[in-house]
Amino acid sequence: MEYNHRLKQLVQSHHEDLQVGNYKFFQVGQLIKLSVITQFFPPDYAATGQLIDELVRHLQQQGVDIEVFTGQPGYAFATPYAPAVEQSGGVRIKRSRTTQFWSDRIRGKAINGILFTLRAALYLVNAARHRNVVLLTTAPPFLPILGYLAHVLFGLSYVCILYDLYPDIAIALDVIPKHHWLAKLWKVLNREILRKAKGIVVLSPAMKRQVAAICPEVADKTSVIHSWADSKSIVPIAKEDNWFAHQYNLVNKFTVMYSGNMGRCHDTHTILNAAKYLQKEAIQFVCIGGGAKREELIEEVNRLGLQNFLFLPYQARYVLPYSLTACDLSLVSVDAGMESLVAPCKLYPALATGRPVAVICPNHSYLRQLIADANCGETFENADSYELAEFISRLSRDQRLAERMGNSARQYLQSYFTPEVISRQYFDVLRRAIS
């Protein structure tokens, strides 16, 4: 409850600030000349790209002068090319000429990340002359080093958004050994990057604790700012009125949906085993998206002969309000050992749909308290497939319970995790960065 109380205080304080006068708020925004550097941005519809797109548009409405430097589409996209320079609303967008290669392989992703970082470095040399703060994501994971170099060379202030904690994830996934020289060097660089940053944003309290353990002196400038979802774009739609549900024959089946990346940090094994328990019931599992574990999951489903799975590719942004609501229950998962290294952004659109949520995560994950406070579903330990299956079965028989949890999910999102609420928290971080 203490966590929920802190959230309420934060939202109330921002609401009171707005009551003082939006004009002063806008005036402060005009002082911020922001560069945002991220590899993924629309028309690439990776989740991080969509979130940054919504964030910059809300910051621009607060008076912030924004320029985005990004890459060509290469992760999840409908078109492989986008204009090199584009004006979208009040936001200027510049894209690297570097195309994406082998984006479905680890080495290919690493090469793409290095090429993008080199192009971003050239961009920053020019941007440093007319920008006073830069916002860098961990997409690619070594991008924040550019902020450090820009600060040392040009005195430019920078803020880091740590979507994932590297090299910790790479070590946990056995991509590089813990005592490898690269891991040691990366950690040394990270400490310097964190010390020089004007602000650090993480997505969960567990991630903040992890950052503080790495570099204790940056705890005071590390802000926990959750991801979000646009509740005006994603609204509850009855399956009977949803063309996506009709198209894939989901209207008359209790539908359990996993939408988003099925990556190495996500638990698909628990979902698979729950589906095995439920294969004789009128329950459909729908997995939308891609990721390293997608093909592995498809192979297991085929090997076991399960008929209760449907796999679909990433959906275009305009389809999401319909695909996300074509279900009766949303699934979110974090693999064991990853709870302090990643935070699942797919949770927030799931809350916006007005459907219950089932979260698979370690016992000490912050997600357990969040779901309990929202009263919008249940959480399950990794490998607890039987209990997950029991919950799904119970919801399929109790429509009132499902509706009650779904309504609570949406109300909780609208109270704490909308773009309007979250963008003002980012605004405060940027304001402090230039002061």
N, C-alpha and C positions, 0 to 999 in steps of 0.2 A: 504493500500500500504506500510505502514511502516513495517508491519509484513513481507511482501514479500521482502522488501529491506534488512531486517536483515538476511533472509534466503540466499539471494544472496551473501551477505558479508561473511557469514559463509562458504558457499561452495567455494567461490573464495579463501578465506584464506587457506583452506585445500589443494586446488589445487596448490597454490603457495608453500606451505610447501613441497609438493611432488616434485615440480620442483627443490627444493634445493638439493634433493638427497635422493633416497629411501634407500641407504645404511645406512645413519645416522639414518633414521627412524627405520630401522630394528634393528640397534644396541640398540636404546633406548628400543625397544620391548623386547630384550633379558634380560633386567633387571627386567622385570615384571614376577613374578611367581604367576600366578592367579589361585585361586579356584573359580569355579562358582557353586553355590548351587541353584537348582531349582527343584521343585517336578515333573515338566513335561518336557520331553525330548524324542525325537524319540527312539523307534518306536511309542510312544504315539504322535499322531499328533494334539494335542491341539495347538492352534495358538501360545501361549507363548513358547511352546517347540520348534516349528519350527523356531521361530524368534531367540531364544537363540542358536539353532544349527547353523544357518547361521552366527550369530554374532561371535561365538567362532572360527569358521573356518576362517573367515576373519581376526580376531585378531591374530590367529596362523600364518597366512601368513605374518603378520607384525612382527613376531619374538617373540610373547608372548608365554610363556610356560604355558599351560592350562591343568587343570584337572577339570572335571565336576563331581559333586556328584548329583545324581538324584534318582527318585523312579522307581519302576516297573510300567509298563503301567496300567492306571486305569481311564482315562478320555475319550479319544477318540482313539481307538487303533485297530489294525488288529490282534495283537497277545498279549496274556496276560502276557507273560514273555519275559525277555531279559537277556543277560549275566550279571552276577554280576560285572565282570571286562571286559572292552573292549578297544582296541586301534583302533580308527577310524581316519585314516590320522595321523595328528600330535597331535590329542587330546586324552587324556586318560579319560575314562568314568568309573565311579564307581557307582553302583546302590545299593540302599537299599534292604535288604532282605525282608523288610516289603511289603506284598501284599496290594492291594487296596480293601476295603470293601464298599458296598453300595454307590458307587461313584455318584449315581443319586439322593441322598438325602442329605439335608443340614447337618443333624447330622452325616451321614456317611462321608461326605467330611471333616467335622471338625475333626472327629476321625482319618481319614487318614492323615490329616495335622499334627495333634499332634504326631502321630506315626512317620511320616517322619521327623519332627523337632527333635525328640529325637535321631533318627538314625543320622541325620545330625550333631547334637551336638557331638556325639561320633567321627564322621569323623573329625570334626574340631579340636578336641584335638590333633590328630595326624598330621593333615595338617598344623597346626600352626607352626610346626617345620621346614617345608621346603617351605612354601608359604609366600609371603610378602603382599598380598592383596587378599581379598575375595569379590566377587560380589554376592549379594543376591537379589532375586526377592521377590515379595509379593505373591508368589505361593508356600506354603500357606501364608496367610496374616500376621501371626505372626513370620515368618521366620527371618526378620531383627533383632529380639532380639538376635539371635545367633551371629551376627556381633558385637553387643554391648558387649556381654559377652566375646567374643574372644579378643576384644580390651582391656577390663578391666583386663582379666586374663593373656593374652599372649602378649599384645601390638600389635596385628595384625590390620592392616588398613583394613577398609571395605567401600564398595560403595553399596548403595541401589538403585535398580530400582523399582520405585513405579508404578506398572501397575494400581493399584487401591488404593484408599485412605481409609484405615480402621482406626477406627471403623465407620467413617462417612457414608460409604455405608450401613453397617449393621443397623445403626440408621435410615437412609433415607428409608430403606426397611422394617422398623419395626421388624427387627430380634431381636434387643435388644433396650430397652428404652434409651432415651437420657441421663437420670440421673441415670441409673443403675450403680452399683459399678464397674461392669466389663468395661463399657464404660469409666468411669472416670479413672480407673487404666490403661487401654489401652492408653488413651491420654497422661497420665503422662509418661508412658514408651516410647511412640512415641517421645515425646520431647527430652528425653535423648538419644534415638537412633539417632535422627536427629542431635543433637549437636555433638555427638562423631564421626559421619560418616565423612570420608574424602571426600566423594562426594555423591550427591543425583541426581538421574536421574528421571525426570517426562516426560510424553508423550505429554503434551500440555501446552501452556501458562496459561490456566485457572487452571490447576493442580499446576503450580508453584505459582500462586497467593494464592491458597488454603493452600499450604505448608507454605508460608511466613506468612499467617494469623495465622497459628497454632504455628509457631516458627520463629519469624521475623529475628533472628540472623543467620539463615542458608540460607537466600536468595542468598547470594553471591556464595555459593557453590552448589546451585541447578541449574542443567542444563536441559533445554528443548531439548530432543532428540526424534524425532518422530520415530514411527515404520517405516517399509520399506517393499519393495517387490523386488524380484530378477527379473529384466526385461529381463534377459537372459533366465530364466526358463519359465516365463509367458510371452508369446508373443501373439499378436493378431492373431486369427485363424478365418477365415470365417466359419460361421455355416455350409455352404455347404460342407466344408472340415473337419468338426469336428465329429469324430465318436461318441462322447458323445451326441451331439445334435441329431444325427441320431438315436441313441439307444433309446432316450426318446421322439422322435417325436417333436422336438423343431425347426426344420429347417424352417418350413413354418408358424410359429407363432411368433409374436412379443413377446419376452421372457423377463420377468422382474425377476431378480434373487436376492435372499437374501442367502448368503453363509456364514455360521459361527454360532457362538453361539446365540441362541434365549433365552437370560438370563433375569434375573429380571431387569437389567439396560437398556434393549432394548425395543423400542416401536414397538410392533407388532399390536396393535389396529389400528393405523393409516393405516398400510398396508392392514389390513383386510377390512376396510371400503372403501379404494380406489379400492380394487378388487371388492367390491359389485357394485360400480358405473360402472365398466368396464366389468361386467359379460357377456354382450351381444356382446362384441367386440372380435376379434380374437387375444386376448392377454392372455398369459399364465404366471402365477406366479409360480416360482420354489423356494422352500425353502430347502436348504441343510444344515444339521447339527443337533444339539441337543440343550439342554438347558431347563431350568425350564418352559419357556413359550411355548415350542414346542407342547406338548400334549394339552395344553389349546387352542392353535391356531387351531390345527387339529379338536378338538371337536367343535369349533365355525364354522369352514368351513363346517363340516358335518351337524351341526344343521341348518345352513342357506341353505344347499343344493348347495353350490357353486361348479361349475365344472371347474373353471379356476385355481385351485391350484394343484401342484405336490409336494409331500414331499419325500425327499431322505435323507439317513443317511450321516454322515461324509464320505468324500471320502479319499481314500489313497493319499499320497503325490504325487505319480507319476500321479494320475488322475487329480489333481488340474489344470494344464495348460489347460486341455480340459473342465473340468466342469465349471471353471470360465469364459471361453470364449464362452460357449454355450448359450449366452444371447445377448440381444440388449441393456439392461440397468441394471446396478447394483444398489441395494438398501443398504443403511447404515442407522442405526437408533440409537439414544440415547434418553432415556426416559426423561421426564421433571424432572428437579431437579438433574440430574446426570452429567451435562455437566462439572463440575469442579472436579468430582470424578473418572471418567473413560475417556478413549480415545479409540475409536474403531479402532483396528488394521486391521480389515477387509477392511478398506478404501483403503489401499495401494495396495494390490493385485488387487482390483477392478480398480484402476487407471492404473495398468500395462496391463490390458486386452485390452486397447484401446477402451473401451466402455464408454458412458456417465454414470454419477453417479447422483442419487437422494438421498439426505441426509435429514433425518427427525431429527430435533434437536431443542432445545429452541432458541429463537430469539437472545440471547446474546452469543451463542456458538462460539468458535474459528473456528469451521468447516465452518461457513458461509463465513468468510473472505478467508479461504483456497480455497473453491470451487469457489468463485468469482475471486480470483487471477489466479486460474488454468483455468477458463472459460471452465469448463468441465461438467457442469450440473446445477442443481438447488438445493436450500435448501428450506425446508418446516417446518413450525412450527408444533409441536405436535398437533394432532387432525385435522390438515388441510388436510383431506383426499380428499376433492373435488379438491383442487388445484393440489395435487399430481396426481390424476387421469387425470386431464386436461393435465398436462405435459406429462404423459405417452402416452396419446392418441395423443397428438401433435407430439411427437417423432415417434410414430408408422406410422404417415402419412408423415413425413419429413425426408427421409433418409439422405439427405445432411447435415441437422442440426445434426443428430445423429453422422454422420461420423466426422464432424468438432469438436464436443465436445469430441468424443472418441480420436481423434488424440491429442487434447490439453491435455487430461488426461494423456496419456502416456508420452508426452513430459515433462509435469510438474514432473511426477514421476522420469523420467530419470535425470532431473536436480537436484532434491533435496532429493529423498527418495530411493536411491539404497543402497545395502549393503556396497558398496565401500565408499560412502559418509558418511553413518551413522556410520560405524565401526571406521572411523578415529575420529569422535566426541567422541565415547566411549574410544578410545585410549588416547585421550587428558585427559579425566577424570581420567583414570587409571594412566597415567603418573604423574598427579598432586598428586594422592593419595600416591605415593611412594616417592615423593620428600620432 
